[in-house]
Amino acid sequence: MMRSIIVVLLFIVPVMRVSAQSPRNVNVPDNVVKSFNKRFPMAKDVSWDKVDTTYKADFYYKERLSYAEFDIRGEWVKTIIDQDIYDLYPPVERYISENFGKYKLLFVEKVLKADKNDYYYAQLSKKVKGQNEPVIVEIFFDKTGRVDQVKMPEGVDDMAPPGVVEPETIVPASVTDAFKNRFPRAEDLSWTTVINPSDSIDFNFLARFFYRDKPTKAEFLPDGKWHQTSERLDEKTLYSPILRYLAENYGKSTILLAEKVTRADKNDFYHVKLEKEEHFTEDPLIFDLYFDKAGKIQEVKRPEISKNQYLLTVDIPEIIGRKFNSRFARAADVTWEKEDTIYTANFIYRESPTIATYTQSGAWIETLQSLDTKNMYAPIDRYLDANYKEYKVNYAEKATRSDRKDYYYVELFSKKKSVKPQQLTLYFDRTGKPIEKTE
């Protein structure tokens, strides 16, 4: 099995870069080496073995751990490619998520065969109470992502595998022509379909390929119009504002996937998938972070199990989430921002736009709540009627502070050219007494 091969490779010390032209461990015939070099011209860390009359190579190719078999004549037999479990072939990913959501996905392999009977192989595990060893499930898919077989361990009821109906994708000429024009030197191309959210279009066409040695995905509409491209990024080449944000908020996490998404509508963004250890769960948690083109955090998606920390757009400490929920139990449309060690929540509370700030330790600092400009605090209304009849209230808010220095903030304006100044800002103390005026 390929897993055992992976273990062997990981523990070779020191790791040596060996080209396919200089195989080690086995005396490999020249015709086999020549055939290998032609099929895998940029293979790295190649190691050979021989079983009966078959020559087997383990190597890295295009950032993937791979395994290939050749017969004694140099004819290629098959290739097994380790798949990125966070970026799987959509039908395979969909079937696993819908039918084995509570299992841990160990690995997925893509098997390419000379006889064209290609397939995918997945292995999953699940811990069972009262058993020392986890339950291991094996799933076989055909090349289109339809499930062929599900192998359950002894003592576990066999499940009737529901299929994934994903016929061999037929790509319109308009789409293939558009793809060739945009990516003229693409390699290892494969197509599938993805749901289009529009009511007028059923699905888009998704291309997976290597472009300039980078794993890439491109999505096209059925008429051939390009929709978006996702380019895999190396962690070291991530945009610097994103790296700073990750260092400040996810310093002990592991980056599983980073990609830049370029869109036809110009709403480009970055996507980063992280793995983070948490004290309240055995398995690490997976986070998806989305940044705009300037590198500013826009959204964070996290597992349900961790949502008690009240994460929204910024990963906030658990203590802040508890304090916020206690003070604003019925808050709606909450989003978070972070600057240095200060966390700021923007939300709707009692039908009014509201802002609340907290320190990193969870201490509440202040709350700013927008006021109805036509029905403010009575002493302030009386003061404005008596002294600012030619002005209208543009905006007003109440500040409630932890140091008890509460105040009201009021913005005034006048459309009359004879009134000077035309804009004013007034401050009142908690009793409605004016304390400051600025132009």
N, C-alpha and C positions, 0 to 999 in steps of 0.2 A: 504493500500500500504506500501511497505517496506520503502519508503522515510520518511514517518511520524514516523516510528519506529526509524529510525536513529536520527531524531531530538530529540525524547524523550530520547534516550540513551545519547546523547551528553550533555544534560542539567541536568542530575542527579547529585546532589552535596550532599555529596561527592561520588566519584565513589567507589563502594564496590565490592570486589571480592567475588562472591557467587558461590559455586560449584553447579553442577547439583543435587547433593544429598540433597541440602538444598534449594529447590525452595522457592521463596518469592511471595507475593501478592496473590497467589492462592493456595488452597489446592489441590495439584496434586496427583492423585492416585499413589501408589507404582509401579504398572505395567507400567505406563507411564514414571515415572522417570527411572526405570530400562531399559526400551527400549531406552530412550534418552541416558543414560550413555553408553550403549553398542555401539550405533551408533556414539556418539561424546564423546570419553573417556577423551579428554583434553579440553573440552569447558570451557570458562571463561566468567565472568560477565553475568551469566544466569538470565533471568527474565521471569516469566511465566504469561500467560493470558489465559482466557477461553472465547470462543465464542460458544454459544449453547452447543454442546457436544464435541467440538474440543478444544484440549489444544495446545497452541501456545507458543513457546520458542524463545526469542531473545538472542543472545549470540555471542561471538567471537570464531572462530575455525580456527586454522592454519592461523592466522593473517588476517582473513576475517570476516567482520560483516555478520552474518547469521541469518536465521529464519527457524524454523521447526515446522511442524504440526503433531499431533498424535491424533488418535481417542480415545474414552473412553476405548477401549480394550487394548490400548498401541501400536496399529499398526501404523507404520509410514505412513504419507500421502504424504508429500512433504517437500523439503528444498529449500530455496532461498538463494543464495550466492552472495554477492556484489563482482563484478569483478573489477580488476585493469584496469582502462580505458586506461592506457599507455602500457598495455601488454595483449591485447584482443585475443580471439580466431581468427586466421587469416581470415577465411571467413567473420566473422562479421566485423572485422576491415576493411577489403577490401571493403565490400559493403558500409559501412558508409562513408569512405574516398572518394569513387568514386561517390556517389550519394548525399551526404550531407556535402560536403567539407566546405561550408560556415556556417554551423550550429555549435553551441557549444554542445559538448557531455556532458550531465549532469551525467548520470550513466548508467551502464549496469548490469543486474542481470542474473544469471544462475539459472534456475528452474529445480530441479530434482524431478520426480514424481514416486509414487509407480506403476502407470500403464505404466511406461516407456516412456510416451509422454513428454520427457524433451524438454525444449526450452530456448531461450535467449530473454530477454526483454531489449530494449534500449529506453532512452528518451533523446531528443535533443531540443535545443531552438535556436531561431534566433530573433534578434531585428529588428523590422520593423518601418520604418520612419512614423511618424504620429500616432503611437500606443504606449500607455503607457505600455501595457503588451506584452511580447515577444510571438512569435508563438511557440507552443509546439508540437512536433511530437513524436509519439510513434511507435516503430518498433518491430515486433515479428519475431523471427527466429526459425526454428526447430533445433533439436540437431546437424545437420550437417552444420548449418550455412546458409541454404537456407531461404530466406525471405518469410514469410507466409502472413504478413499483415503490411501495413503502415497506421496509423491513423493520418489524418491531421485535424486541427481544423476547425470549421465552417467558411465559407467564403473563405477558401483556397481550390483551385482545388485539387481533389484527384489525386494522381500520380499513374500511373501503375507501381507497383514495379518490376523492373528487378530482376531476381533471381541470386543467386550466385551458380553456379554449382559446388558443392563440394560433391561428393558421399561419402558414408560411407567409411572411410579409411580402406582398407584391407592391413594389414602389413605383409610382407613376414616373413617366419620363421627365415630366416637368420638375419633379423633385430631384431625380438623379442628375439632371443637367445643371440645376442650380447648385447642387452639392459639388460637382466637379469644377464649376467655375470658381467657387469660394475656396475649396480645399483641393487644389490640383495634385498634390503629392501625398494624399492620405494613404495610410496603410492599415491592413487588418480591419477592413470595413465590415460592419454588420448592421442590419436594420431591424427595427421593431416599431410598434406604434404606442402612443400615449394619448390619454384622454384629453380632448380639447374642451375647456369649460364653456365654450360658446354653444348656444342652442342651434346654430346653423351649421356647425361643423362637428362631426363625430369624433375624429381623432387627428393628431399630427403624426408625422413620421420622424423617428428618432434614429440618428446615426451614431454609432460608437466606433471609434477609430483612433489611430495614432497619427498625430500631426506634429512635425518637427520634434519627434521623439517624446511627445507628451500625450498621455491619455486624454482624449477629447470627446465631447458629445455635442451634437448639433441637431436642432429641432427645426423642421420645416412644415409649413402649411401644405395641404393637399395641392394647392395651385403652384407650389414651388417657391413661395415667398419664405425667406429665411426668418425664423422667429427668435432663436437665441443660440448661443454657443457657451458650453461650460468647459473651461480649460483647467486641467489639474495643475496645482501649484506645489512647489516644494516649500516646506515650512520656512526655510531660510530666505525665500524670495517673497514672502508675504509683505503686503503694504505695511510700512512702519507704524502708522496709527493703530492698525489691527494688532500688531505684535505687542505694542505698549499696553493695549487694553487687555490682551490675554495674559500678559505678565502680571498686571495689577490685579486681575480678577480670577484667573485660572492658572496661577503659577505652578501648581502641583498636578496639572492635568496633562494628558497625552493627546496630541493632535493626530486624529485618525485620517482626516480628509480635509484638504483645503482646495478651493476652486474659485476661479473668477468667472462670473456669468455676464456675458455681453449680450445685450438685447436690442432688437430692432427699434423698440420704443424709447431707447436711450436710458431706460431705468436699470442701468447696470448695478450689480451688487457682488459682494463676496460671501461665500458660504464656508463655514468652518465647522467640522464635526469633531467633538472632543470626547474623551473618556476620562471620567473623574471618579476617584475613590471617595465613598461616603461612609461614615461610621454606622449608619442605620441600615445598610444593606450589604450582603456578602459580595454580590457582583458589582463591578463598576457601573456607573450610570453614563448614559450617552446624551450629550447636549448638542443641539444644532444652533449655531449663532449666525445671524445674517447682518451684514454691514452694508451701508450705502457706498457709492463710488468714492466718497471722501474718507471712508474708513470709520464712519460713526456707527455705533451699534444701533440697529433698528428693531431686532426681534431675537428672542431666545426661546427655543422650544426644548422642553425638558420632560423626563418621564413623569407619569402621574404620581409615582411614589414619593417624589421630592417636591411636589407642588405645595406642601404645607409651609415651605419657606417663602411662599408668596412671590415667586419670581415672575416678572413680567418682561420688561425690556432690558433690565439689568439684573444680574445675579446678586441679590441682596442677602446679607447675613440673616440667619434664621431668627435671631433675636429681634431684628427690625421688623420682620414679617409678623411676629407675634404681637409686638407692640402696636403696629399699624392696625392689625385686625381687631385688637381690643379697643382702640380709640375710634376707628371708623369701620364698624362692623358691616355697614350697608353701602360701602363705597362702590362705585361703578366706573367702568372704563379707566382702570388704573394703569398708568405707565410710570416707569422709574428712570431717573437719570442719576449719574454719579459724577462728582467733581472733587478730586482729592479724596478726603475722608468723609464728605458730606453726601448723603443720599436724599434725593428729592422725589416725592410722589406727586404726580398730577392726576386728578380724578374728579368725579362728580359726586358731591355729597349733599343730600337733601336738596337736590335739583340745582345746586350751585357749583360752578367750577371752583375747585379748591386745590391748594398746594400745601404739602406738609414736608418738613425737613427733619432729618435725624442724623445723629452722629454715628460713626461706625460701631460704637458700643451699644447702639439702640436707644440712646437718650433723645427724646423729642425736643426739638429746638423751637419751632414755631409753626403756626398754621395761618395761611392767607386764604380768605374766603371772599369770593366776589359777592357784591351786594346788589340788590335791585335798586337802580338809580332813581326810581320814582317812589321808593318807599324805604328810605334809609333810617338810621337811628334818629328819633324825634328831635333831640337837641341840635343835631347837625342840620336837619331840614329847616328848623326855625332860624338858625344862624345864616344859612344860605339865603333864605327868603328875605332876611333883613338886610344883608350886606352885599349880595351878589345876584340881584334880580335880573341883570342883563346877561347873565351866564347860564349855560345849561350844563348838567352833569354828564360828562362823557364816560367816566368809569369810576367805580368806588369799590373798596375792599376793606375787610376788617382783619387786622393782624392780632392773633392771640399768641403770646410768647411765654416760654418757660420761666423767664426772669420776671414775669408779671408786668412788664412794660408794654401792655397792650395799646394799640392805637388804631385809628381809622385813616385811610388814605383816599383822597378824592381828587379827581381830575376835572377841571372846568374848561369850557371853551365858549367863545362868543363869535357869531358871524358878523357882528356890527363892526365896521371899520373904525368907527369913532371910539370904540372901547379899546383901551390899552391897559395891559397886554391882552391879547386875544386868547391866550392859554395860561392857565394857572394850576398849580398843584398845592393842595391844602392838606395839612396833617392835624388830627384831633386826638386828644387823649381818650382814655376809656370812658370818661364821663361826657364826651362830646365837646370839650373845651378846645378851641383852636390853639395849637402849639407852634406851628411853623407854616410859612407860605413861601413857595418858590415860583419863579416865572418859567 
